[in-house]
Amino acid sequence: MNRSLGNWWLLEDGGKLITMKTTSFPFAPALTASAVTRAEVPHKPASFELPRISPLLLRWFVWYSRRYIQRHFHSLRIALAGLPPDPQGRPLVIYSNHASWWDVLVCLVLKDEFFKERNLFAPMDATALENYKMFRRLGFFGVERGSRRGAVQFLRTADAILKSPAPLLFVTPQSRFADVRTRPVRFEAGLGHLAARAGDAVFVPVVGEYVFWEERLPEILVRFGQAVTVDQPLAAQFGSDAWTHLFERKLEAAQDALAVEVKLRQPENFQTILRGAAGQGGVYDWWRACAAKLRGETFHKEHGHK
């Protein structure tokens, strides 16, 4: 029976869990085949420590992410018809389409904007974590590639995270960059297995597009989809395949709804989270400002301003 957890494939074979190589983003490591017994994947022991989060460093990195997005985009907006739901204190799993390298920074900003009280965690290849040690203090945890110890470490850590206070787990279950127009949406089986394993969590799709509207710089447009609350009786009622299919349809529906709003090009349908540069800049905007002043008008850099 094939099963998976998060971005890690698991094959059941004679009571053993065999980890198989996958690719994922952001920061999830790839595993070569190795085997671990069920006894080697315990639940969180009393002495187990969650990945560290330095509040001061995290605030700085979120500030940096906001400024970096503002330098490269005209705005980050969220659809008013697709604002995030209230998870009401339950463990929160946000799963997203994977359109761009920018997804990680956008996730950090959305977390800061709507889920300040939550603790965000993510896996990272242990070797890469050695090269970027700052991430050790931002909730990222290292996993060894291609080793039994790494597989056990990841499963134990993921289990502990979902049982910790106010957790937020962000996953990209497509496990690859995918065009927002690709249909049907297909996930790796990990998210469905996670729903069956968690037993008490809220699963929320969030989708994003990176598009050009009226300005020189592109827009980041985001929409949350319909949440699914999974309790223990419901988790046991359906298999991982059924959960995977359900989550695929929820994310696809959110993508279709966002696509309609993108084509309408109506900023009033969105809440602006970040606003970056506008206009052409340089001599061209200086000439437009002078012309507006001679006409007695207020100068607006936005080309789409009415």
PLY file of the C-alpha trace (Angstrom):
ply
format ascii 1.0
element vertex 306
property float x
property float y
property float z
element edge 305
property int vertex1
property int vertex2
end_header
0.00 0.00 0.00
1.45 3.34 -1.04
1.26 6.16 1.46
3.06 9.42 2.11
3.52 12.16 4.67
4.09 15.75 3.71
6.47 15.73 0.77
7.89 12.26 1.63
6.63 9.14 -0.10
6.23 6.04 2.05
5.74 2.50 0.76
4.49 -0.17 3.14
6.35 -3.44 2.71
6.26 -6.14 5.33
5.73 -3.71 8.22
8.48 -1.38 7.03
8.20 2.18 5.78
10.43 2.73 2.76
11.23 6.35 1.97
11.56 7.15 -1.72
13.17 10.14 -3.38
10.86 13.10 -4.06
11.31 16.70 -5.05
9.59 19.55 -3.30
9.75 23.24 -2.55
10.19 25.19 -0.39
13.15 23.79 1.45
12.02 20.16 1.62
14.87 17.70 1.11
14.93 14.82 -1.34
15.51 11.29 -0.03
17.12 8.33 -1.67
15.59 4.98 -0.80
16.07 3.74 2.74
14.00 1.68 5.13
12.84 2.18 8.69
10.58 0.04 10.82
7.45 1.40 12.41
9.08 1.12 15.83
11.69 3.62 14.65
9.07 6.30 14.02
7.86 7.05 17.54
5.51 9.80 18.59
7.04 12.86 20.18
9.04 11.87 23.27
8.89 14.02 26.35
12.43 15.34 25.75
11.89 16.20 22.08
12.54 19.84 21.22
10.74 21.65 18.43
12.77 23.62 15.86
13.88 26.95 17.29
12.22 30.23 16.41
13.95 33.47 17.33
11.22 36.14 17.50
13.73 38.94 16.89
15.35 37.27 13.87
11.98 36.24 12.47
10.67 39.80 12.69
13.73 41.03 10.82
13.39 38.38 8.09
9.68 39.11 7.60
10.54 42.83 7.38
13.19 41.99 4.80
10.72 39.82 2.82
8.19 42.64 2.76
10.74 45.15 1.49
12.11 42.73 -1.09
8.64 42.07 -2.50
7.92 45.81 -2.62
11.09 46.36 -4.66
10.05 43.85 -7.31
6.24 44.05 -7.42
3.65 46.79 -7.68
1.45 45.18 -5.03
0.52 42.11 -3.04
-3.26 41.80 -2.88
-5.69 39.26 -1.44
-9.18 38.69 -2.86
-11.92 40.07 -0.61
-14.04 37.04 -1.54
-11.24 34.71 -0.45
-9.96 35.91 2.92
-8.48 33.30 5.31
-10.84 31.50 7.69
-10.54 31.35 11.46
-9.07 27.93 12.45
-10.41 28.43 16.00
-7.29 27.22 17.75
-6.90 23.97 15.81
-3.63 22.95 14.14
-3.47 24.66 10.76
-2.21 23.20 7.49
-2.01 25.57 4.53
-1.44 23.97 1.15
-0.66 26.01 -1.92
-0.18 25.86 -5.65
3.47 26.23 -6.60
3.73 28.93 -9.23
7.01 30.65 -8.45
10.21 30.93 -6.41
8.50 33.85 -4.66
5.98 31.57 -2.93
8.12 31.27 0.21
8.39 35.02 0.80
4.70 35.51 0.06
3.88 32.78 2.58
5.91 34.56 5.26
4.11 37.83 4.63
0.67 36.19 4.68
1.56 34.40 7.90
2.62 37.71 9.47
-0.51 39.45 8.20
-3.16 36.91 9.17
-1.64 34.35 11.55
0.67 36.29 13.83
-0.06 33.99 16.75
0.96 30.89 14.78
4.38 29.22 14.70
5.49 28.42 11.14
7.77 25.40 10.58
9.35 23.91 7.46
11.85 21.14 6.62
15.17 21.91 4.98
17.95 19.72 3.66
20.49 19.26 6.47
23.44 20.13 4.23
21.78 23.31 3.02
20.90 24.21 6.59
24.59 24.01 7.46
25.28 26.61 4.77
22.41 28.86 5.85
22.51 28.46 9.62
20.29 31.49 10.17
17.30 29.37 9.17
17.84 27.17 12.21
16.38 30.02 14.25
13.43 30.62 11.94
11.56 27.36 12.47
13.34 25.34 9.79
14.62 21.91 10.75
17.27 19.86 9.01
16.74 16.39 7.59
19.55 14.16 6.37
19.21 13.01 2.78
19.07 9.32 2.00
19.46 8.08 5.56
17.31 6.09 7.97
18.04 8.58 10.71
16.89 11.44 8.48
13.59 9.73 7.70
12.91 9.05 11.39
13.88 12.61 12.27
11.52 14.13 9.74
8.51 11.98 10.71
9.06 12.57 14.42
9.50 16.31 13.95
6.44 16.67 11.73
4.34 14.76 14.23
5.58 16.96 17.08
4.89 20.16 15.14
1.24 19.29 14.56
0.85 18.54 18.27
2.56 21.72 19.43
0.75 24.92 20.47
-0.55 27.10 17.60
1.25 25.32 14.73
1.16 26.36 11.08
2.43 23.90 8.49
2.83 25.14 4.91
3.11 22.61 2.09
3.15 22.64 -1.71
1.67 19.21 -2.48
2.25 19.47 -6.24
5.95 19.10 -5.28
7.07 20.96 -8.38
6.60 24.26 -10.15
3.25 24.10 -11.99
1.45 26.54 -14.26
-1.72 27.95 -12.71
-3.70 26.90 -15.79
-2.75 23.21 -15.58
-5.85 21.05 -15.20
-6.65 18.78 -13.54
-4.63 19.67 -10.46
-2.65 16.69 -9.20
-1.00 16.28 -5.79
1.46 13.83 -4.39
-0.35 11.60 -1.90
1.31 13.14 1.17
-1.34 15.71 2.00
-4.09 13.10 2.11
-2.01 10.87 4.37
-1.34 13.85 6.59
-5.08 14.45 7.00
-5.61 10.83 8.03
-2.65 11.01 10.44
-3.35 14.40 12.01
-6.89 13.68 13.08
-7.55 17.20 14.35
-6.58 20.03 12.01
-7.88 22.61 9.58
-6.68 22.27 5.98
-6.87 25.45 3.92
-5.92 25.95 0.26
-4.30 29.20 -0.80
-3.55 30.08 -4.41
-1.50 32.82 -5.99
-0.78 34.29 -9.42
1.96 36.66 -10.56
0.46 38.86 -13.28
0.89 42.17 -15.06
-1.95 44.67 -14.94
-1.44 48.38 -15.61
1.98 48.98 -14.10
5.58 48.31 -15.09
5.94 45.88 -12.19
3.70 42.80 -11.77
1.04 42.12 -9.16
0.89 39.24 -6.70
-2.75 38.18 -6.36
-3.79 35.69 -3.68
-6.99 33.94 -2.68
-7.78 31.49 0.12
-10.16 28.64 -0.68
-12.66 26.65 1.33
-11.31 25.21 4.57
-11.83 21.59 5.58
-11.89 20.78 9.29
-10.72 17.23 9.99
-11.51 15.65 13.35
-10.49 12.18 14.48
-13.71 10.30 13.55
-13.77 11.95 10.12
-10.06 11.30 9.53
-10.52 7.58 10.10
-13.59 7.40 7.87
-11.76 8.11 4.60
-8.52 6.83 3.14
-5.60 9.03 2.12
-6.57 8.83 -1.56
-10.01 10.29 -0.82
-8.46 13.14 1.17
-5.96 13.84 -1.60
-8.70 14.02 -4.22
-10.79 16.33 -2.02
-7.89 18.73 -1.45
-7.04 18.73 -5.17
-10.58 19.83 -6.00
-10.57 22.52 -3.29
-7.35 24.05 -4.61
-8.52 23.82 -8.22
-11.77 25.60 -7.33
-9.80 28.38 -5.63
-7.53 28.72 -8.68
-10.54 28.97 -11.00
-12.14 31.65 -8.83
-8.92 33.67 -8.69
-8.48 33.39 -12.47
-11.86 35.08 -12.98
-10.84 37.96 -10.71
-7.45 38.29 -12.40
-9.09 38.71 -15.81
-11.52 41.35 -14.49
-8.59 43.63 -13.52
-10.58 45.33 -10.76
-8.33 46.30 -7.80
-11.39 47.12 -5.68
-12.07 43.38 -5.46
-8.83 42.95 -3.48
-7.36 44.03 -0.17
-3.89 45.49 -0.64
-1.35 43.94 1.74
1.80 45.52 0.26
2.24 48.33 -2.24
5.49 48.72 -4.15
6.77 51.04 -6.84
4.51 52.51 -9.53
4.96 54.44 -12.73
7.90 54.44 -15.09
10.29 56.42 -12.92
13.10 58.75 -13.97
12.62 61.50 -16.56
9.31 60.14 -17.79
7.59 60.47 -14.39
9.26 63.85 -13.83
7.72 65.09 -17.09
4.29 63.68 -16.15
4.50 65.39 -12.73
5.36 68.73 -14.33
2.54 68.40 -16.84
0.04 67.61 -14.08
1.21 70.63 -12.06
0.76 72.96 -15.06
-2.79 71.67 -15.45
-3.44 72.19 -11.74
-3.94 68.46 -11.17
-2.62 66.07 -8.55
0.06 63.81 -9.95
-0.48 60.06 -9.56
2.28 57.66 -10.57
-0.10 54.74 -11.19
-0.97 54.41 -14.87
-4.28 52.85 -13.97
-5.32 55.68 -11.62
-8.71 57.19 -12.47
0 1
1 2
2 3
3 4
4 5
5 6
6 7
7 8
8 9
9 10
10 11
11 12
12 13
13 14
14 15
15 16
16 17
17 18
18 19
19 20
20 21
21 22
22 23
23 24
24 25
25 26
26 27
27 28
28 29
29 30
30 31
31 32
32 33
33 34
34 35
35 36
36 37
37 38
38 39
39 40
40 41
41 42
42 43
43 44
44 45
45 46
46 47
47 48
48 49
49 50
50 51
51 52
52 53
53 54
54 55
55 56
56 57
57 58
58 59
59 60
60 61
61 62
62 63
63 64
64 65
65 66
66 67
67 68
68 69
69 70
70 71
71 72
72 73
73 74
74 75
75 76
76 77
77 78
78 79
79 80
80 81
81 82
82 83
83 84
84 85
85 86
86 87
87 88
88 89
89 90
90 91
91 92
92 93
93 94
94 95
95 96
96 97
97 98
98 99
99 100
100 101
101 102
102 103
103 104
104 105
105 106
106 107
107 108
108 109
109 110
110 111
111 112
112 113
113 114
114 115
115 116
116 117
117 118
118 119
119 120
120 121
121 122
122 123
123 124
124 125
125 126
126 127
127 128
128 129
129 130
130 131
131 132
132 133
133 134
134 135
135 136
136 137
137 138
138 139
139 140
140 141
141 142
142 143
143 144
144 145
145 146
146 147
147 148
148 149
149 150
150 151
151 152
152 153
153 154
154 155
155 156
156 157
157 158
158 159
159 160
160 161
161 162
162 163
163 164
164 165
165 166
166 167
167 168
168 169
169 170
170 171
171 172
172 173
173 174
174 175
175 176
176 177
177 178
178 179
179 180
180 181
181 182
182 183
183 184
184 185
185 186
186 187
187 188
188 189
189 190
190 191
191 192
192 193
193 194
194 195
195 196
196 197
197 198
198 199
199 200
200 201
201 202
202 203
203 204
204 205
205 206
206 207
207 208
208 209
209 210
210 211
211 212
212 213
213 214
214 215
215 216
216 217
217 218
218 219
219 220
220 221
221 222
222 223
223 224
224 225
225 226
226 227
227 228
228 229
229 230
230 231
231 232
232 233
233 234
234 235
235 236
236 237
237 238
238 239
239 240
240 241
241 242
242 243
243 244
244 245
245 246
246 247
247 248
248 249
249 250
250 251
251 252
252 253
253 254
254 255
255 256
256 257
257 258
258 259
259 260
260 261
261 262
262 263
263 264
264 265
265 266
266 267
267 268
268 269
269 270
270 271
271 272
272 273
273 274
274 275
275 276
276 277
277 278
278 279
279 280
280 281
281 282
282 283
283 284
284 285
285 286
286 287
287 288
288 289
289 290
290 291
291 292
292 293
293 294
294 295
295 296
296 297
297 298
298 299
299 300
300 301
301 302
302 303
303 304
304 305
